[in-house]
Amino acid sequence: QAQLVESGGGSVQAGGSLRLACAGAQYTFSGYCVAWFRQGSGEEREGVASIGSDGSTRYADSVKGRFTISQDNAKNTLYLQMNSLKPEDTAMYYCAATYRACSGPWSRTWWYNSWGQGTQVTVSS
């Protein structure tokens, strides 16, 4: 399994921005479907955004227009730029990877076979 390490989480006020990063060790993101998920306290893990091997992106309705997923294959790093943050964005954020296509059920946790340990994002009002 691929090793994924997230970074960039922190505390920010509503309306602020953060950029999360996910570094992939021992393999490259190229050719994979990679995604960001989040899990709030007492909630199920939900898909936030994904990016496929063809560069196509998909977003949850709750983050469209505010979050942008991107990847730098040369650095083996996945990013999530989060703008206009809201208190309801508070959660642990995880990156995930799968050899399957993002055109499948990308927002389902079972679609992915590799996960990072997560990075906490806290948005205060």
C-alpha positions in Angstrom: 0.0 0.0 0.0 1.1 3.5 -0.7 2.1 5.7 2.2 0.3 9.0 2.4 1.2 11.9 4.8 -1.0 14.9 5.2 0.1 18.3 6.4 -1.2 21.9 6.5 -4.1 21.7 8.9 -4.6 24.2 11.6 -7.0 26.7 13.2 -8.5 29.6 11.2 -11.3 32.0 11.6 -14.4 31.8 9.3 -13.7 33.3 5.9 -10.0 32.3 6.1 -8.0 29.9 4.0 -5.8 26.9 4.4 -3.9 24.7 2.0 -3.5 21.0 2.8 -0.9 18.8 1.3 -0.6 15.1 0.9 2.8 13.6 0.1 2.9 10.2 -1.5 5.9 8.0 -0.6 7.2 5.1 -2.7 4.9 5.7 -5.6 3.6 8.5 -7.8 0.1 9.9 -7.9 0.2 9.7 -11.7 -2.2 7.0 -12.9 -4.2 7.0 -9.6 -7.5 8.5 -8.5 -6.6 10.5 -5.4 -9.0 12.3 -3.2 -9.6 14.3 0.0 -12.1 13.1 2.6 -13.1 14.7 5.9 -14.7 13.4 9.1 -16.2 15.7 11.7 -16.7 14.6 15.3 -19.4 12.0 15.5 -19.9 12.0 11.7 -19.2 9.7 8.9 -16.2 10.2 6.6 -17.3 12.0 3.5 -15.7 12.7 0.1 -14.6 16.3 -0.4 -12.8 16.3 -3.8 -11.1 13.9 -6.1 -8.7 14.2 -9.1 -8.3 11.5 -11.7 -5.3 10.4 -13.8 -6.7 12.5 -16.6 -6.8 15.6 -14.4 -10.6 15.6 -14.1 -11.9 16.9 -10.8 -15.0 16.3 -8.7 -16.3 18.1 -5.7 -18.9 17.6 -3.0 -21.6 20.2 -3.4 -20.8 21.6 0.0 -17.3 22.8 -1.1 -17.9 23.7 -4.8 -16.5 27.1 -5.6 -14.5 27.3 -2.3 -12.1 24.3 -2.5 -9.7 23.4 -5.2 -7.9 20.1 -5.6 -4.7 19.8 -7.5 -1.6 17.7 -7.7 2.1 18.1 -8.5 3.2 14.8 -10.0 6.9 15.9 -10.0 6.6 16.4 -6.2 4.3 13.4 -5.7 2.0 15.8 -3.7 -1.7 16.3 -3.6 -3.1 19.7 -2.5 -6.4 21.0 -1.3 -6.8 24.8 -1.3 -9.6 25.8 1.0 -11.0 29.3 0.8 -14.0 31.0 2.5 -13.8 28.4 5.3 -16.9 27.9 7.4 -17.2 26.4 10.9 -19.0 23.4 9.4 -15.7 22.7 7.5 -14.2 21.7 10.8 -13.0 18.1 10.6 -10.1 15.8 10.3 -9.0 15.8 6.6 -7.6 12.6 5.0 -6.1 12.0 1.6 -6.8 8.7 -0.1 -5.6 6.9 -3.3 -6.9 4.1 -5.4 -5.8 2.4 -8.7 -9.5 2.5 -9.7 -10.9 5.3 -11.8 -12.4 8.4 -10.3 -15.3 8.1 -12.6 -16.6 5.4 -10.2 -18.0 6.1 -6.7 -15.2 8.5 -5.8 -16.9 9.8 -2.7 -17.2 6.3 -1.1 -14.5 5.3 1.4 -14.4 1.7 0.2 -13.3 2.9 -3.3 -9.9 3.6 -1.9 -7.1 1.3 -0.7 -4.6 3.7 0.8 -5.2 6.4 3.4 -3.2 8.9 5.3 -3.4 9.6 9.0 -5.2 12.9 8.7 -4.7 16.5 9.5 -7.1 18.5 11.7 -8.8 21.7 10.4 -10.7 23.8 12.9 -12.7 26.8 11.7 -14.0 29.2 14.4 -16.8 31.7 14.0 
